[in-house]
Amino acid sequence: MCLLATLRWELGASAATNLPPCCRKPLTVAPFTDQSLFQLDSTWTSDVGREVKLGVFQGRAQVVGLFFTQCEYACPIIVHDMQRLQAALPESIRDRVDFLLISFDTERDTPAALAAYRQTHQLGADHWTLLRGPADDVRELAALLGINYQKDARGQFAHSNVITILNANGEVIRQQVGLNTEPQESVKALVQALAAVPAPPPVVARP
């Protein structure tokens, strides 16, 4: 059974309209600006096996974390901080913000490993996407986000602890630095960014 079919089966009957954001039809709001990360030409693979470019997320704000699934300390806290931010969103914008995790570990974090991480950490398919990509593309994205990382002899990564907020056109509007950080300022940035963007039509999943 392919990963996408497996995810549908695990999530139940609602999965046909509750696929990860990477599997939905992208929303077009405007041409990409020079500051938009969505203009990158790199191709990424999701935990459901779909290959996408970052432009697929256009039209929805993104909360982005770089991580790896076998992290022994910081990454679970980063994910928890992202979940706290999600829980703190006002209802008026909750369905307009998605959460994107991109792995440093290009060798071990296969789509299956990412899918297992999604299940373990209960990252709902309605708003969470997990991606892996080639090492050079991960390095490029990390550099654009100002994130440093280095693999050690044990296979662990020393890395910056940063959560990045992108507006609906893929531009960085805030970075939340550190661990166990209160989400209020990030929530405020998202509210302000989305106030200037008309609400999109209801999400339609790709077949």
PyMOL commands that set and color helices and strands:
alter all, ss='L'
color gray80, all
select helices_A, chain A and resi 3-11+13-17+21-23+37-39+54-57+74-88+94-96+111-120+135-144+184-195
alter helices_A, ss='H'
color red, helices_A
select strands_A, chain A and resi 44-46+51-52+61-67+97-103+128-132+149-151+157-159+162-166+172-177
alter strands_A, ss='S'
color yellow, strands_A
deselect
rebuild
show_as cartoon
